[in-house]
Amino acid sequence: MCIRRGTLQYEEWAWRWSGPFFFKFMMMRKLLIVIIFCAIAFGIYLSRVTSESLRSEKRSVAEHPYLTLGKHMKHFTLGFDTLVVDLFWLQAIQYVGGKESEAEGYASLYPLLDIVTDIDNKFLEAYEFGGIILSFYAKKLDEGNTILEKGIKFNPEYWRLPFWVGFNYFYYMGDFIKAAEYIKRASLLPGHPVYLPGLASRLYIEANNPDGAIEFLQSAYENTSDKRAREQIANRIKEVTIERDILQLVALVRKYKDRYKRMPDSLADLLKKNVIKSIPEEPFGGYYYLDPKEHTVKSNTHPKRLRIYGHTGVLFKNQTEEKRW
């Protein structure tokens, strides 16, 4: 009897002290579940309404409220930053893979990535992904460089971001000095490839050297895993190789002319007179030939020459002037 009375007194005492705490714990748990559910629903709603309304209403990105929240979006995550970042990141990936992205010129990609990196400014993959897609696919160099520069600001030790900015200046804009500056910055950061310092120095002093262009393109090819970007760079390497071969063959034709006081009838004459040991293989499977009318060497697969030197946007544009001897 005494034991039972003691047990009842203990249970009464235990409930008096633990009951309210247990009740509060259960209420907090339920509240937390509700908050998580609301955050998930809110994120899914935002990610879907963004693309669906842009397609159905044909509204520009600048007019869409959810894509213009920018830095203010962090205040609406309710503390679930990682969850909201993942939702918008997934939306960006799906957007790039969708049909509407090319149709509208990838107009929604930069705002989506801007939100992602506003919430998580250490998201390195988002910066690099955006820099490559906006530059290679969308041809939006300003937006591509802007997202890369944003990444550099918050991640100054990551060498790949200044590397891609330098690549854009080299590949699209023909500004070798700017390209060299960014490649130099990348070469001073931890983890950079061993060839970067030498590449930066060559960009400063060899702006008209096709071999330097090929080296840079090869380094870019090795440092991206994007299939489409790699195909584009590989194709450009072949085009620059044609320009390099033509420059060398033109120089040898001049050498032949100086030596024999007449023009060769074909490139085969260079072989016969031991001016050259072999004619280079044309990288697209074609061949090089001597064009007597235009006084130059040409490729049968790419009759127009590439311009691989200069500044202010002339890089890799078709030349209107042929090199003559």
C-alpha positions as CSV (number, residue, x, y, z in Angstrom):
1,M,0.0,0.0,0.0
2,C,2.8,2.3,0.9
3,I,4.6,1.4,-2.3
4,R,1.5,2.1,-4.4
5,R,0.9,5.4,-2.7
6,G,4.6,6.3,-3.3
7,T,4.3,5.3,-6.9
8,L,1.2,7.5,-7.4
9,Q,2.9,10.4,-5.8
10,Y,5.9,10.0,-8.0
11,E,3.7,9.8,-11.2
12,E,1.8,12.9,-10.1
13,W,5.1,14.8,-9.4
14,A,6.6,13.6,-12.8
15,W,3.5,14.7,-14.8
16,R,3.5,18.0,-13.0
17,W,7.0,18.7,-14.1
18,S,7.4,16.8,-17.4
19,G,3.8,17.2,-18.8
20,P,4.1,20.8,-19.8
21,F,7.5,20.3,-21.4
22,F,6.2,17.3,-23.3
23,F,3.2,19.2,-24.5
24,K,5.4,22.1,-25.7
25,F,7.8,19.7,-27.4
26,M,4.9,18.1,-29.4
27,M,3.5,21.5,-30.3
28,M,6.9,22.7,-31.5
29,R,7.3,19.5,-33.5
30,K,4.0,20.0,-35.2
31,L,4.8,23.7,-35.9
32,L,8.1,22.7,-37.4
33,I,6.5,20.2,-39.7
34,V,4.0,22.8,-40.9
35,I,6.8,25.3,-41.6
36,I,8.8,22.8,-43.6
37,F,5.7,21.9,-45.6
38,C,5.0,25.5,-46.3
39,A,8.5,26.2,-47.4
40,I,8.5,23.2,-49.8
41,A,5.2,24.3,-51.2
42,F,6.3,27.9,-51.6
43,G,9.5,26.9,-53.3
44,I,7.7,24.5,-55.7
45,Y,5.1,27.2,-56.4
46,L,7.7,29.8,-57.2
47,S,9.8,27.5,-59.4
48,R,6.7,26.4,-61.4
49,V,5.0,29.7,-61.7
50,T,8.2,31.3,-63.0
51,S,8.5,29.2,-66.2
52,E,4.7,28.5,-66.7
53,S,3.7,32.1,-66.5
54,L,6.5,33.3,-68.7
55,R,5.5,30.8,-71.4
56,S,1.7,31.3,-71.1
57,E,1.7,35.1,-70.8
58,K,4.9,35.7,-72.8
59,R,6.1,38.1,-70.2
60,S,9.7,39.3,-70.2
61,V,11.9,38.3,-67.3
62,A,12.1,41.9,-66.2
63,E,8.4,42.0,-65.7
64,H,8.1,38.8,-63.6
65,P,8.0,39.5,-59.9
66,Y,9.5,36.2,-58.7
67,L,12.6,36.6,-60.9
68,T,13.2,40.2,-59.9
69,L,13.2,39.7,-56.2
70,G,16.9,39.1,-56.3
71,K,18.6,39.7,-53.0
72,H,15.3,40.1,-51.3
73,M,14.4,36.4,-51.9
74,K,16.6,35.4,-49.0
75,H,14.1,37.0,-46.6
76,F,11.4,34.7,-47.9
77,T,13.2,31.4,-47.3
78,L,12.0,31.1,-43.7
79,G,15.5,29.8,-42.8
80,F,15.4,26.9,-45.3
81,D,18.0,28.4,-47.6
82,T,19.4,25.0,-48.8
83,L,15.9,23.8,-49.7
84,V,15.0,26.9,-51.7
85,V,18.4,27.0,-53.4
86,D,18.0,23.4,-54.5
87,L,14.5,24.1,-55.9
88,F,15.7,27.1,-57.9
89,W,18.8,25.3,-59.0
90,L,16.7,22.4,-60.3
91,Q,14.5,24.9,-62.1
92,A,17.6,26.4,-63.8
93,I,18.8,23.0,-64.9
94,Q,15.4,22.0,-66.3
95,Y,15.1,25.4,-68.0
96,V,18.4,25.0,-69.9
97,G,17.3,21.5,-71.0
98,G,13.9,22.6,-72.1
99,K,12.8,23.8,-75.5
100,E,11.6,27.2,-74.4
101,S,15.1,28.3,-73.3
102,E,16.5,28.6,-76.8
103,A,13.2,30.1,-78.1
104,E,13.4,32.9,-75.6
105,G,17.2,33.3,-75.8
106,Y,17.8,31.9,-72.3
107,A,16.1,35.0,-70.9
108,S,15.2,33.4,-67.5
109,L,18.6,31.8,-66.8
110,Y,20.5,34.7,-65.4
111,P,17.7,35.8,-63.0
112,L,17.3,32.2,-61.7
113,L,21.0,31.9,-61.1
114,D,21.1,35.3,-59.6
115,I,18.6,34.2,-57.0
116,V,20.4,30.9,-56.4
117,T,23.7,32.7,-55.7
118,D,22.1,35.5,-53.7
119,I,20.8,32.9,-51.2
120,D,24.0,30.8,-51.4
121,N,27.0,32.9,-52.6
122,K,29.3,29.9,-52.2
123,F,27.5,27.8,-54.8
124,L,30.5,27.4,-57.1
125,E,28.8,25.1,-59.6
126,A,26.1,27.7,-60.2
127,Y,28.6,30.4,-61.1
128,E,30.6,28.2,-63.5
129,F,27.4,26.7,-65.1
130,G,26.0,30.1,-65.6
131,G,29.2,31.6,-67.1
132,I,29.5,28.7,-69.6
133,I,25.9,28.5,-70.6
134,L,25.3,32.2,-70.9
135,S,28.4,32.7,-73.0
136,F,28.5,29.5,-75.2
137,Y,24.8,28.9,-75.7
138,A,23.0,32.2,-75.2
139,K,25.8,34.4,-76.5
140,K,25.1,36.8,-73.6
141,L,28.6,37.8,-72.7
142,D,27.6,40.6,-70.3
143,E,25.4,38.3,-68.2
144,G,28.0,35.5,-68.4
145,N,30.8,37.7,-67.2
146,T,28.5,39.3,-64.6
147,I,27.7,36.0,-62.9
148,L,31.3,34.9,-63.1
149,E,32.5,38.2,-61.5
150,K,29.9,37.8,-58.8
151,G,31.4,34.4,-58.1
152,I,34.9,35.8,-58.0
153,K,33.7,38.4,-55.4
154,F,32.4,35.8,-53.0
155,N,34.9,33.0,-53.9
156,P,38.2,34.8,-54.6
157,E,40.3,31.6,-54.1
158,Y,38.6,29.6,-56.9
159,W,40.8,29.7,-60.0
160,R,38.2,28.5,-62.5
161,L,36.0,31.6,-62.3
162,P,38.7,34.1,-63.5
163,F,39.8,31.5,-66.0
164,W,36.4,31.5,-67.7
165,V,36.2,35.3,-67.7
166,G,39.6,35.4,-69.4
167,F,38.4,32.8,-71.9
168,N,35.4,35.0,-72.8
169,Y,37.7,38.0,-73.4
170,F,40.0,35.9,-75.5
171,Y,37.4,33.8,-77.4
172,Y,34.6,36.2,-78.0
173,M,35.9,39.7,-77.5
174,G,39.4,39.5,-78.9
175,D,40.8,41.4,-76.0
176,F,44.1,39.6,-75.3
177,I,45.2,42.1,-72.6
178,K,42.1,41.6,-70.6
179,A,42.2,37.9,-71.1
180,A,45.8,37.8,-69.9
181,E,44.9,39.8,-66.8
182,Y,42.3,37.3,-65.8
183,I,44.4,34.2,-66.7
184,K,47.2,35.7,-64.6
185,R,44.8,36.1,-61.6
186,A,43.8,32.5,-62.1
187,S,47.4,31.4,-62.2
188,L,48.0,32.9,-58.7
189,L,45.3,30.9,-57.0
190,P,45.6,27.5,-55.3
191,G,45.0,24.5,-57.4
192,H,45.6,26.1,-60.8
193,P,47.0,24.0,-63.7
194,V,50.8,24.3,-64.1
195,Y,50.5,25.7,-67.6
196,L,48.4,28.8,-66.6
197,P,51.3,31.2,-65.8
198,G,53.0,30.5,-69.1
199,L,49.7,30.9,-70.9
200,A,49.1,34.3,-69.3
201,S,52.6,35.6,-70.3
202,R,52.1,34.4,-73.9
203,L,48.8,36.1,-74.2
204,Y,50.5,39.4,-73.3
205,I,53.2,39.1,-75.9
206,E,51.9,36.8,-78.6
207,A,48.4,38.1,-79.6
208,N,48.9,37.2,-83.2
209,N,50.2,33.6,-82.6
210,P,47.8,30.7,-83.6
211,D,49.8,28.3,-81.5
212,G,49.0,30.3,-78.4
213,A,45.3,30.4,-79.4
214,I,45.3,26.6,-79.8
215,E,47.0,26.2,-76.4
216,F,44.3,28.3,-74.8
217,L,41.5,26.5,-76.5
218,Q,42.9,23.1,-75.4
219,S,43.1,24.3,-71.8
220,A,39.5,25.4,-72.0
221,Y,38.5,22.1,-73.5
222,E,40.2,20.2,-70.7
223,N,38.5,22.3,-68.0
224,T,34.9,21.9,-69.0
225,S,32.7,18.8,-68.8
226,D,29.8,20.4,-70.8
227,K,29.4,18.3,-73.9
228,R,28.1,21.0,-76.1
229,A,30.8,23.5,-75.1
230,R,33.5,20.8,-75.6
231,E,32.2,20.1,-79.1
232,Q,32.3,23.9,-80.0
233,I,35.8,24.3,-78.6
234,A,37.1,21.2,-80.4
235,N,35.7,22.5,-83.7
236,R,37.3,25.9,-83.1
237,I,40.6,24.2,-82.4
238,K,40.4,22.7,-85.9
239,E,39.6,26.0,-87.5
240,V,42.5,27.7,-85.8
241,T,44.7,24.8,-86.9
242,I,43.8,25.5,-90.5
243,E,44.8,29.2,-90.0
244,R,48.1,28.1,-88.5
245,D,48.8,25.7,-91.4
246,I,47.9,28.3,-94.0
247,L,50.2,30.9,-92.5
248,Q,53.0,28.4,-92.5
249,L,52.3,27.3,-96.1
250,V,52.0,30.9,-97.3
251,A,55.5,31.6,-95.8
252,L,56.9,28.5,-97.6
253,V,55.3,29.6,-100.9
254,R,57.1,33.0,-100.5
255,K,60.3,31.1,-99.8
256,Y,59.9,29.1,-103.0
257,K,59.2,32.2,-105.0
258,D,62.3,34.0,-103.6
259,R,64.5,30.9,-104.4
260,Y,63.2,30.0,-107.9
261,K,62.0,33.5,-109.0
262,R,58.6,32.1,-109.9
263,M,55.4,30.9,-108.2
264,P,54.9,27.2,-107.7
265,D,52.2,25.6,-109.8
266,S,50.8,23.7,-106.7
267,L,51.8,22.8,-103.2
268,A,53.3,19.6,-104.6
269,D,56.1,21.7,-106.0
270,L,57.1,22.5,-102.4
271,L,57.6,18.8,-101.8
272,K,59.5,18.3,-105.1
273,K,62.0,21.0,-104.3
274,N,62.4,20.0,-100.6
275,V,61.0,23.3,-99.4
276,I,58.7,21.3,-97.1
277,K,58.9,17.7,-95.9
278,S,55.1,17.1,-96.0
279,I,51.9,18.9,-96.5
280,P,50.0,19.2,-93.2
281,E,46.8,17.2,-92.8
282,E,43.7,19.3,-93.0
283,P,41.9,18.7,-89.6
284,F,38.4,18.4,-91.1
285,G,39.5,15.7,-93.5
286,G,39.9,17.9,-96.5
287,Y,43.1,19.3,-98.2
288,Y,45.1,22.5,-98.7
289,Y,45.6,23.9,-102.2
290,L,47.2,26.9,-103.9
291,D,44.7,29.4,-105.3
292,P,46.6,31.3,-108.1
293,K,43.7,33.8,-108.7
294,E,43.6,35.1,-105.1
295,H,47.3,34.4,-104.5
296,T,46.9,32.5,-101.3
297,V,46.6,29.0,-99.8
298,K,43.1,27.7,-99.0
299,S,41.4,24.8,-97.3
300,N,38.7,23.1,-99.4
301,T,36.5,22.7,-96.4
302,H,36.9,26.2,-95.0
303,P,37.6,28.6,-97.9
304,K,37.2,31.7,-95.7
305,R,40.1,32.5,-93.4
306,L,39.8,33.1,-89.6
307,R,41.1,36.2,-87.9
308,I,42.7,35.1,-84.7
309,Y,44.3,38.3,-83.7
310,G,43.3,41.9,-82.9
311,H,41.0,43.6,-80.5
312,T,37.5,44.9,-80.0
313,G,35.5,41.9,-81.1
314,V,37.4,40.7,-84.2
315,L,38.5,37.4,-82.8
316,F,37.6,34.4,-85.0
317,K,35.6,36.5,-87.5
318,N,35.8,35.6,-91.2
319,Q,38.5,37.7,-92.8
320,T,37.6,39.9,-95.8
321,E,41.2,40.4,-96.7
322,E,43.3,37.4,-97.7
323,K,47.0,37.1,-96.9
324,R,48.9,37.6,-100.2
325,W,52.4,37.1,-101.2
